[in-house]
Amino acid sequence: MSDEDLWRMLRGISDMPYGAGQIAALEQLLRRVDAADDRHLAFVTRMQATTGYIYGGEPAKSFVTFSWCLSEFDRDPQPYHQRHLHNLLWHFKYMVNGLLNFPEVPLDRTYAVLDDMERRYRAGGHSLQTVHKHRFRVADHVGDAEVAAHWYRLWQTTPRDDLSDCAGCDPTSQVGYLADTGRDADAVELAEPVLAGRLNCNEQPQSILTALLLPYLRTGRAEEARDAHREAYRRLRGNLANLWDIADHVEFCTLTGNGARAVELVERHLDWLDRPPSPAAAMHFAAAAAAALRQAGASTVYRRAAEGRPAAEVAAASLADELADTATGLAARFDARNGTTHQSEWIARRLAVQASGEHVPLSASVRRRPARPARPVGDEPIVGPGTPASSTERVRTGKGERPAVTVPVDAEPDELLDLAEQSWGRHDRATFRAALIAFDDRFGSAELPARTSAHRLALRAAERGDEDDIEGAVKLNRAALELYREAGEEVPAQTVAGRLGVLLTRSDEDGDEGLLLAREAAEVLDRLGDAQQRAAGHDRVALALLHRERWADALAALDRVPADAGGDQHLMARIALHRGHLLEQLDRVDEARAVVDEARRIGRELGVDELLTGACLAYARLVDDPADAVAACDEALEAAPADAELPVRVARARALLSAGRAVDAVDDFVEAVTLCVERGAEGDAFLRWELANAYRMVGRLAEAAEVAEEAVLGLDRLGAQAEADRCRHLLAGVYAGLGEIDPALALLEQLANNLDGPDNLPHRAQVLEEAGGILYDADRDAAAGERFAAAAEAYRLGDLPLDELRARRRETYAWFWADDRDAALRALEVVDGLAAKLAGQAEPPVTYELAMAAEAGARVLTGEDRLDEALGRLTGVPDRLRSIEAFGEAAQVEVLVGELLLRLDRPAEAEPLLRRVLGGLPAASRQVRQTAWLLARTLDLLDRPTEAAAVRAEHDLDQDD
């Protein structure tokens, strides 16, 4: 490899984002550079490596490259050394900061570097302003407040020069000192003009915003604190080198009562402690994380696998203790090095951080919710049939549906159980539980008849089923069935048998037994039961068949239900809902909608919130008009019991999206995520994914990125790789929209690696092509060419020739603009081969790609001065593009034709073409200026200067444009 190739590689590496990828590329280049024995290149590469190590999260390696450069500079000064002297002197600041962060480095070594820095700055005639600043930093680190104050004054009073830190970084350090010494208002005042200006160094504005978190908070600027957190953390979150600052954001979340978000940040960055940029950063993060986890109660944290440690859920309390030990142990090492106790005292304060003051909402996905108000209830007592209202007592259920209900004080055991049974059928869970509580209180220890005991067991089974304890419900129903049979109670026995059968069909192992039980029970009830019991029996058969996904058979079972179900409107509503579900599964949507609407009517008339909510949700799912779906969800939300609010919120959010009301959908998705988190329910990661998409749709890209990052972490935690990858794809698009090119590319690269199987070739090709497009738009054309080539190969392996042609055509453009003409010609040769295979196909997509392939080839050949060949490729291309209504592309090709005619000294042919194109272009088109310039140049060549001047004047072109 020639020296020229190595220099080109170095320039390419300089364009890479800081991080492990750039560091690996630099180290590979260093090995080649040393083998080439080019002193200049070796020096410049190590200078670049020093910066790469600092900003890429491996500062310890920068000590070696800096020392090498300094020794090389002193040993044999060369002209190129002088060109890099400013950067070499600047790197002294990196060294002082870095050495402080490693307790194994003696403090004397840091002072020696500072002394050498001061000597060289004096010798070069530079200001000592930044030297004073770094002496202040050493004093502040060891806790010598008096000396720190001395150097701070000198730092502030010494004139700045071109070796001083930038206009953002100097104030950042000042803000930190002012905040630490209790001058929060001064810190905020100092920062305001800085933030109002333009900050564009690698560390800003995220560093100064992070430094302002606590001053903003302590001066009552909660909104500014929230915005600073969101903006800064978004910029910090992707780079290991920022672990120290990320710890400040974890602590800020803890302080502001955002414990869930604090733990999420800890979880997201926890594995960085396996490879921290420095012991100081590890200490800082471990302390902040431990404080956050101590507030997390009995929750767990997902810890990724590392060498010698499998991935696992770890108890927050246990992990907090581990991280606290890490932080205190590191602090002790620093204090031993420094001869003070300052670091240990500081870490002790960090470990004691708790939520304080007013809650500041931070999360874009979870909001603090007020306690749900109790639903209003009437004043009338709930009594058994024929029981005087005066003979009742109030019983608290403890479940929250009603503050209290009343039951008869003198009711017999069977009367209480009958009341519970009736209440269950009416969906009155409060009275159901109150009756059972009264029964257990009065008769729980009494000797009771087998029938009564069986009835209590059956109702206990209903409770377990309501709590989704299927195994417990099955056991209790079996026991109740046995007691009923012993007592010779055939009808209630068959009722319980049918319920047991339905439960069993939810299991693959016991499904056949369950279906048989349900069917046999229904047949017996057809002979012995009343109309209501017969209807319930056949409904249970239908449910059993529904669980087995035998939709048509289940519908046939419902057809055997008596017309009015014995007058039980509650049962009729449930049967209608079941019928609607089955009709939906059979794709009989119109019938399903009508049946569900009937259930909705009954639920409304009965005033049963549970039935009405279920019917409204089913109706929303079945209607064609999104506005009707939203209206049904609105009704469901109004009626929904507390435990049904979550599915209603989700359904309403999706309906709002379909109705084009994404702004409103965001609020419902946030409520749904919050409910999931509050209740410890699974699924919040999937809902965050949907919320991120809603944020994207309304243009709130920063929040979309934040929430999608949370979703990816949660989906990975659940092992849902396909969903996690789809969310990564969404996130990559959001990053690109935010202009965060490198994070977008990193995600797309990860996706391409994940999609490495033969079944995923089209998706792998798609993400590679998207990465190429992002690089191309960022003018990183050589890298774009590589991605397009990889995408084309994946399309080829997936037997997708038209997609392969498109990717190869885009590759050709990329190499052309990268000025790698050989690569462009090689790619064009492949494009021509693919185009020949597709020639003759008349489908619009093929027509489009063949036309654009011709245009790409013409541009490459134009760059090679093969003008006649280029022009020949474009014959008929504009007309073919217009035939498929690709008018913009047709104009683009015609402009190129005009340029070629001009270069071939055929201006008379170019003029009418360019006039026609210019007249047809929209005024705002970016092609107008280029076309006008070509037309003016054409008129000049035709010796018509007055007309040329008029064109230039009309389009505001200078003579030299």
N, C-alpha and C positions, 0 to 999 in steps of 0.2 A: 504494500500500500504506500503510495507516494505521500510526501509531506503535504502536497496540495489537498489530497484526500483527507488527511488527518485534520488539517485546518477546517475543511468543510464539515467534518464530523463535529469538531468543537463548536462551530457556529450553530449547528443543528441542536447540539446538546444544550447550548445556552438558551434556546427557545423552549426547552422542555420545562414543565412545572417543577418546582422544588419538591423533593421527596425521594423515596427509595428508588424509583425508576431512573431519575436523573443521576443519583449517586452511583448506581450500578453501571450506567453508561459512562460516567466520568472515570470510574476505576478501570473499566475495560480499556478506555482510551489511554489512560495513563500507562498501562502496560505496553501498548503499541508505541506510544510516544517515546518511552524510555528505550525501547528496542531500536527506534529510528535515530536516536542520539542527536536530536535537534534541541539545543539548549533553550532557544527562544520559545519554542512550542512547549517544552517541558515546564518552563516558568509560567507561561500564561495559563496552561492547563491546570497547574496547581493553584494559581490564583483563583481560577474559576471554581476549583474543587473546594477551596476554603469557604467561599460564599455558599456553595451548594451544601456543604456539610452543616453549616450554621443554620440555614433556612430549611434544610431537609430533615432536621431532627437527629443528626449524629454529630454534635459539636466536638466531641472528644477527638474525632479524626482530623478536625481542622487544626489542632495543635501541631500535628506532624507536618501538614502541607505548609502552614504558615512559617514554621521554623525552617523548613527547607528553602522557601523563597527568601526569607530574611538572610540566611547564610549565603545563598547564591548571590544575592544583591551585594552583600558586604565583601565576598571573596573576590569577585572579578566583575566590577561594574561594567555594564554594556549600555549602548544607547537605548536598547529596548527596555532596560530596567528603569530608566528615567521616565519613560512614557507611562509606566505603571506605578511610579512612586506614590502618587496620591492614594491609589487603592491600597498599597502596602501599608501606608501610615494609617489609613482608615481601619484596616484589619486589626490594628493594635486594640481597638475598642472591643472587637469581638473576643479577643484573647482575655482581656481583663474580666469581662462579664462571664466568659466560659469557665475560666479557672476558679472563680468564686463558687461555681455550682458543683464542683467535685471535691468532696471532703478529703480525698486521698492526696490532693495537691496541697503542699504546705503553703501557708499564707505568705511566707517570705518570697515564694516564687511569683505570686501575684504582685507584690510590692516591687520586685525586680523588673517585671515587665512594665509596670507603671513608670518606674524611673527611666527605663530605656525609652519608653514612649515620650516622656517629657524631654529627654536629651535630644531626640531626633526632631521633635516639634520645634524646640528652640533653635537647633542648628538650621532648620529650614526656614526660619523666620515666621513660623505659624503661631497663631494665638494658642494660649494654654487653656482656653475655655473648656474644651472637652476633656483635657487632662484633669482639671479641677472636678469636673462632673464625675469622672470615674474614681477619683480619690474619695469623693462624697459617697459613692456607691459602696466602696469597701468599708468605710466607717459605718454606714447604715447597716450593712450586712452583719457586722460584728456587734452592733448595738451600742456604739460609742456616740451618744446623742450630741455631746458637746463638739466633738471633732467633726461629726457629720454636718452640724449647723455651720461650722467654720468654712468647710469646703463648699457648702451650699451657697453661702454668701459670695465666695470668690467666683464660683460658677456663674452666678447671676450677674455679677458686676464686671466680668471680663468680656471684652468684645468678641463677638462671633466671627468666624471666618469659614472658608469652604471645607474645613475638616470638622466643623461643628455638626451635631446631629440635625436632622431636617426640622422644618418648622412644625412638624407634628410630634416627632419623637422627643425633642427637648421638653416641650410642655407636658408630654405624657409623664415623664419622670418627675417634673415639678408638681403635677396634680397628685401623684402618688405620695410625695413627701408632705404636701399640704394636708392631704386627707389623713395621713398617719399622725400628724401633729395637731389634729382637731380643727383645721381651718377649711372646712368643707365649702363654705360660701366663696372663699377666695379661690379654691380649686375650680369651682364651676365658672366663676367670673373669668379666670385665666383661660379656660378652655373655649369659651364662647366664640371669640374672634378666630381662633384656630379652626374650629369646626365650620365656621362660616366661609372659610377659604377653601382652597383646593388641596386635598391631601392625596398624594399618589405614590408614596413609597410603599415598599413591601409590607410594612407593619401598620400602616394607617389606612382608614381611621379606626380600625378595630382595636388597636392598643389604647388609644386615648379614650375611646368609648368604654372600654373595660375598666380603665382607671377611674372613670366617672361614675360607675355603678353605685358605689356607696355614698359619695358626695351628693349625687342626685337624690338618693333615697333619704338621706339624713337631712336634706334641706327641703323636703316636701315635694320634690319634683317627680312624683311617681310615674307620670306618663312618659317623661323624658328617660327615666330609668328603664322602663319597659322597652321603649324603642331602642335605647342603647344596647340593651341585652340582646334583643332580636337581631339587630343589624350586625353587631360585633360577633356574636356566636356563629351566625351564618357564615361569616368570613373566616372564622377560626377553625371550624369543626373538621376540616378535611386534612389538616397538616399536623403530624406528630410533634413538630417543633413548637406547637402552640399549647402543649399540655398544661403548662403553668397558667396561662390565661384562662383556659377552659375551667381550671379549678376555681378561679374567681367567679365564673358564671354558675358553677354548682353551688358555691356558697351563697351567691345572691339569690338563687332559687330557694334555698333553705330559709334564708332570712325573711323572704317575702311571703312565706306560707305556701310555696309551690313545691311541696314535698314530693308529689308524684313526678313532676318534671325534673326535679333534682335527681331523683333515683333513675329516671330515664337517661339523663346525661351521664350519670355514673356508669350505667349499664352499657351505654354506647361506646364509652372510651375506656372501659375497665381493662381491656386487653392491651392498651397502650402501656400499662404498668409493666408488662412483660418485656418491653423494649423502650424504656423511657429515654428521652433525649438527655437527661442528666439526673443525678440523684436529687438535686434541689427541686426539679420539676416533679419528680416522683413523690417527694416528701409533701410538697404543696398539694398535689392532687389527692394523695392518700388521706391527708388530714381533712380536706373538704369533703371527700367522698364518705369518710367514716362518720362525720357529723351528719351528713344527709341520711345515711343508712340507719343511724340511731333513731331517727324520727319515723322510720318506715314500719315499725311494729313487727308483725309476724309474717310479712311478705317475703318473697324470695327474689333473687336477682339471677339472671342468666349469665353464666360466665363461659366464654368461649374456650375451646380446647387450646392448650399450649403444650410444649414439650414436657412429657411426664405428667400431664394433667388433662383428663378428658373433659369435654363440655358437660356442664351440669347446672342444675338449679341450686343456688346456695342461699341459705337463710341470711336475710339482711343483717340480723344481729350478729351472727357469727362472722360474716364478712367485715362488718364494722369493726369488730375487735381486731381482726387480722390487719386491716388497713391502719387502724390506730397504732398498733405495734410497729408497723412499717414506718409510719411517720415519726413516732417518738424515737425509734431506733436511729433513723437518719439524722434527726435533730441532734441527738447525743453525739453522733460522729462529727457533725459540723462544729458543735460546741467544743469538743475535744481538740479539734484543729485550731479553732479560733481563740481558745482560752477564756470563753465567756459562757453564760447560760442563756444568751439572748434567743437563739433559735428554738430551744426547748420551751421557753416561756411563750414564744410566739405561737408555736404549734399547739400548746395546751389551750391557748385562747381559741384557736381555730377549731379544735376538737369540741369545744363547748358551745359552738354556735347553734342557736335554735331560732325558730320563727319568732319574730318580734314585730310589733307595730301592726299597721293596717295591711291587709292582704292586697297584693298587687297582681292582678291577673296577667299571666305571661303566656300561657300555652295557647296555641292556635287550635288545639284539638280537645282540650279538657277545660271546662270552666267550673268554678265553685258554685254549687247549687244551694239555694235555700231549702230548708226542710219543706217537704211537700205538705200543704195544708190538708187537714182532715176533710174528707168529703162530707157535705152537709147531709144530715139524716133527719127524718121526721121525728116528732115527739111521741108518736103513738107507740105503745109497747108491742113487742112481738109475743104473741101468746098462742097456746095450742087451741085447737078447735073446741069451742064451747066452754073455754076457761074464762072466768071473769077477770077483767083487767086488774082488779084489786088484788087478785091472788097471784102476784108475780114478784120476782126478785131480779135485780140488775146483775148481770154477769159480764165482767170484762174479758174480752177474748185474747188480748195481747197481740193481735195480728195487725191492727191498724185500720181495718176496713170501717169500723164504727167505734166510737169511744166506748159504747156499752150497749148491750141488748138485754131484753128481759125474757125470762122463761117462767113457766108456772111453778109456784113454790110447792104445790102439793101434788105434782104430777107423779104418776107411777113410772117404774123403769121403762116399760114398753111405750108409754106415752112420750117420754123424752126421746127415745130412739126413733119413734115414728116422726116426731117433730124434726129431728135431725135429718131423717131420710127425705122428708118433704122439702126441707130447706135446701138439701143438696140438689134435688131435682129442679128447684127454682133458682139455682145459682146464688143462693143467699149463704155465702160461706160464714158470715159472722154469726148468724143464728145457728147454723150447723155446729160450729165450734162451741158456741155458748151452751147449746143443749147437751153436747157430749161432756163438756167440763162439769156441768151440773150433774149429769149422770154419774161421772166418775167420783165426784165429791160425795154424792149421797149414797151411791150403791156399789162403788168400786170394790169394796171388801165383802160385800154380801154374797150369800149363796143364791144363785139365780137359776132359773130354768134354762135348759139347753138352748131352747129357741132364742131366749133373750141374750144369752152369751154369744150365740152364733151371730145375732144381729149386730151386737157391739163389735165383734171381730170383723164383720163385713164392712162396717162403717170405718173402723180403724184402717182397713185395707184401702178404702177410698181416700182417706187422709194421706196414706203413704203414696198412693198413685198420684195424688195432687202435688206431692213434693218430689215427684219423679223418682221415687224409690221403688222401682218395678220389682226388684227381687223381694223386698219386704212385703209389697202388696200381694204378690203371688203366694207367699207363705201364709199370710193371714187369710186370704180367700180360700186356700185349701183347708185350713183349719175350720173356717166358718162352714164350708160345704160339708165337711164330715159331721159337724155338730147338727146341722139342719137335717141331714139324712138320718142321724140317730134319733132325732125328735120326730121323724116322719113328716116334716114340713116340705112337701115336694115343690110347691110354687116358689117360695123364697130360695130353696136349694137350687132350682134351675136358674133363677136370676143371678145368684152368685156364680154358678157354673158358667153362665154366659160371660160375666165380667172377667172371670178367670181365663176363659178362652181368648178373649180379646187381648189380655195382657200377654199370654203365651205366644200369640202370633207375632209379637214384636221381637221374638227371639228366633233365630234360624234353627236352633236345635229343637225347640218345642212347638214350632209353628203348626205342624200337622196335628198334634194333640189339641192345641188350642182351637183350631178350626173345627175339629170334630166335636169338642165340647160345646162351642157356640151353636153349632147346627143342631145338635141333639137337644140342647136347652130350648132353642126356638121351637122345635117340633113339639116338645112337651107343653110349652106355654101356649102353643096354638090350640091344644086340647083343653088345658086346665085354667089358663089365665084369662083375665079380662082384656078389653081392647087395648088399654094402655100397656099392659104387660106383654101382649103379643107384639105390639108395635116396637117396644124396646127390645124384645128378643130378636126380631129381624134386623133392627138397626145394629145390634151387636154383631150379628153375622156379617152384615155389610162392612162394619169396621174391621173385623177379622180378615175378610177378603181384601179390604183396602190395604191393610198392613202387608199382605202377601202380593200386592200390586196386581191383583186380578180385578181390574176395573169393571169390566162388563159383568162378571159374576156378582160383584158387589152391588152394582146398579140393579141387577135382577132381584137381589135380596131385598132391596128397598122397595121394589115394586109390590112386594107382598105385605107391606105395612098397611094396616087399616087406614081408611081415608082421613079420619080426624084424630087418630092416635088416642082414642078414648077421651078426647077433649083436652088433652094435655098440650097447651100451646108451647110451653117450654120445650117439650120433647119434639113437637113439630118443627120448631125453629132449628133445633140441633139436626134433625133429619134433613131439613132443607139444606143446611150447610154441608152435610156429608154428601148429599145428592149433587150439589153444585160442584164440589171438589171432584167427584167422579166424572161428571159430565165434562169438566175442564180437562181432565186427564184423557178423556176420549175425544178431545178436540171438538166438542159440541158446545162451542163458546156461547152462542146466543141463548141456548136452553139453560146453560149454567148461569148466565147473568140473570135471567128471569127468575130462576129458583132462588138464587142468593138474594135478589132484591126482595123476594117474599120473606126470607128469613130476616132481612133488615127491617121490614115493616113490622113483623111480629116482635122483634127485639125492641123496637121503638115503642110499640104499644104496651108491652109488658114493663118497660122501664128497666130491663135487665142489662146492665152495662156490659157484662161479659159477652152476652149474645150479640148485642148491637155492635160492639167493637169487632168481634170476629166477622160478622156479616159485612160490615163496612169495609174491612180490609180485603175480604174476598171480592166484593163488588169493585173496589178500586183496581184490583188486579185484572178484572175481566172487561172493563170498559175500554173502548177505543179512544175516547176523547180524554187527553191528559187533564184537562180542566175538570172533567167529571171525576176523575180519579183523585185529584187534589181535594175536591169538595167532599168526597166520601171519606178521605183520610182526615179532613178537618172534623167531620162528625165523629169519627172514631176517636180522635184525640180528645174531644170534648167528653166522650163517654168512658174512656179507657180507665180501668182500675190501675192502681199504681204499678202492679206487677205486669201490666200489659203495655205500659207506655213505651218501652224500648222498641218492640216490633212496629208499633204505630209510627214512632218517629222515623224509623228506617224506611217504612213504606211511603210515608209522606215526603221524605227527602227525595226518594227516587221519583215519585210522581211529580214533584216540583221541577226536577231536572228535565223530565220528559216534557213538561209544560213550558220549558224555556225560562224558568224562574230560578236560575242557579243561585242567585244572591240569597233567596229565601231558603233554598235547599241547604246552604252552608250552615245556617243556624240549627236546622233539624239534625244534620249529621253531627254537629258539635254536641248537641244534647244527647244524641244516641251514644256517642263515644263516652261522654261523661257518665251516663247511666251504666254502661258496661264496666267502666273503671270503678265506680262506686260500689257496684254489686259484686265485683270480682268475677264477672262473667267472661267466658271466652268469647273471642270474636272481635275485640276492639281493634286488632290489627287490620282485619278486613274492612271494618268501618272507616278506619283512618285512611286506608287506600282510597275508598270512595270519597271521603272528605277532601283528600288531596286533589283528586280530579275535579271536584266542585270548585275548590279554590283556583285551580288552573283555568277553569272555564270562565270565571269572573275576573281573571287577570290579576289575582292576588298571589303572585308567583313566589314571593318570599315565604308566605304561610304555606303555600302548596309544597315547597321544598321541605320546610320544617316537618310537616305532617307526613309527607311521603317517607322521609328518613325514619321517622318513628314506626311507620307501617312496615318498612323493609326489615327493621330490627325485630319487630314482633312476629312477622311472617317467618323469618329465619328461625326464630325461637320455636315456632310451632312445627318446623320441618316442612313448611309449605313452599317448596322451592319454586314450583311453577308460578304460583301467585306472587312470590317475592320477586321473581325475575320480571314478571309483567309490571310490577310496581317500580322496579328499577328502571324499566324502559320509560315509564311515565316520568320518573324523577330525572332521567337524563334529558328529556325534552324540557322539563322545567328549568334545569340548570342552564341549558342552552338559551332559553328565553331570558334568563337573568344575566346572560353574558359570562357565566361561569364555565368557560370552555373546557378547562382541564378536568374538573369534577365530572362533567358530562362525558368526556372521553373515557375517563377511568371506569365509569359505570358501564358504558357500552363495551369496553374491552372485557370487563368481568362477565357481561352477558354473553359475549361471543365465546368466551371460554366455557361458560356453563352450558351453552347450546352446541356442544361438540359431538353429539350423536348423529347418526345418519338420518334419523327421523326429524331432526331439527335444522337441517341444512337451509331451508328457505328463511327461517327466522334468524339463523346465524348470519346469513348473507345480508339480511335486512339491516341488522344492527351494525355490521361492518360498513355497509354503504352509508348509513346515517352518520357514522363516525367520519367517514370520508367527506361527507357533505359539510359537517361542522368545521373540519380542518380546512377545507377548500374556502369556505366563507371567511375563515380567519387568516387567509393568505399563507397558510402553512401547506404549500402545494405539494411538496415532495412527500410529506407524510400522508397527505390526502391520496396521492397516487398509489401508495402502498396499500391503504385501506380499500380503495376501489378495486385494486387487483385481487386482494383477498376475497372481497365480496363476489367478484366475478367468478372466481374459482369455486366458491361455494354454490353459486347459482348453476355453474356447469355440472357439478357433482349432483345437484338436485334436479338436473334435466329441465332447466328453465331458460331456454335460449334467449327469449326476448329480454328478460331481466339481466342475463349475462351481457347482452349487447349494450344495454343501458349503462351497466357498471363499467364495461370496457370503454365506452365512449366518454364517460366522466373521467376515467383514468387517463385517457388521452389528453383531455383538457388540462388535467392537473399537471402532468409532466410538461406539457407545453408551457404553462405559466410558470412552472418551476425552472424553466430554461434548461431542461434536460431533454434536448431535442432527440438524442438517440433513443431514450426511453419512450418518447412520444411516438416516434416512427415505429418502434416495435409494437407498441400498443395499437397503433393504427393498422398495422398489418393484421392483427387479430380481429379488430373491428371489421375490416373488409371481409375477412373470411366468414364471420358470423352474419354479416349483412347479406352476403351472397346466398347463404342457406335460407334466409328469410324472404328473399326477393320474390315478388309475385303474389304475396299474401296481401289481401285488400283490407284487413281489419284496421280500424283507425289507430290503435296503439302501435301496430307494426309500421303503418305509414309514418307515424310520428317519429319513431325511433330510427327508421331508415333515413328519414330526412335530416334529423339532427346528427346522425353518424356522418352523413355527407358533409354537413357544415363543419363538424369537428375535423374531418380529414382535410377540408379546404383550408382551415386555419393553420394546421400543422404544415401543409405544403406551402402556404404563403410564407411562413417563417423560414422555409428552406429556399425561398425565391423560385419555387416551381409554380409560377403564377398561372400559366396556361392550364396545367393539370388541376390546379385548385379551382379555376373558373369552370373547367369542364365538369367537375364533380357537382356543381351547383345548378346545372341545367335542369329546369323543370321543378326544382325543389320548392321554391316559393308557392307555385301553384298547387303542389301536393299538400303543402301545409294549410293553405287557404281552404282546400277541399274538406278538411276536417276541422275548420274554424280555429286553427292555431294562428290567428292573425298577427299577434306580437312576434312570434318566432319567424313568420314569413317576412315581416318587415326587417327583422334582424339579419336574415339571410340576404335580403336584397341590398341592405347597406353594405354587407361584405362584398356582394357582386359589384356594387358601385365602386368600392375601394379598389378591387382588382382591375376593373376597367380603367380606372384612373392610373394605376401603376403600370398598366400595359399600354399607356399612352393612347387611350381610346376615349377621350373626354366627351366627344360628341355622342357616344352611346351612353355614357354615364349620366349626362345631364338630365334627360327626360325621366330616367329611372329614379334618380335621386329627388327630383322635384315631386314625382308622384308619391314616393315614400314619405317625404317630409310633409306633404299636404295631408297624408292620411294618419300621421302620428298624433296621439293625444298631446296636448300642450305640456302636460306634466311628465311625459315619457322621458326617460334618461337617454333615449336614442336621438332625441331632437338635436341636441348640441353637436353630437358626432356627425349626424347627417347634414346639418347646416354647414359645418366646417368643410365636409367633403364637397358639398355643392359649391361653396364659395371658391374652394381650390379649383374645382372643375371650370368655373367661369373665368378664373384667372388664366388657366391654360388655354381657354377659348378666346382670350384677349377681349374679355368683356368686363373690365374693371369696375364700371359703374354698377352693374348688376351684382357683382361680387361684393362690393362695398355695402350695397343695400341689404344683402343677405346677412352680412356681418353685423350691421347696425340693428337689424330686426331681432337678431338672436344674441346681441350683446357680446360679440366675439371680437377680440383684438386681432390685429393683422398677424401677430406671431402665434396665435393660438393653434 
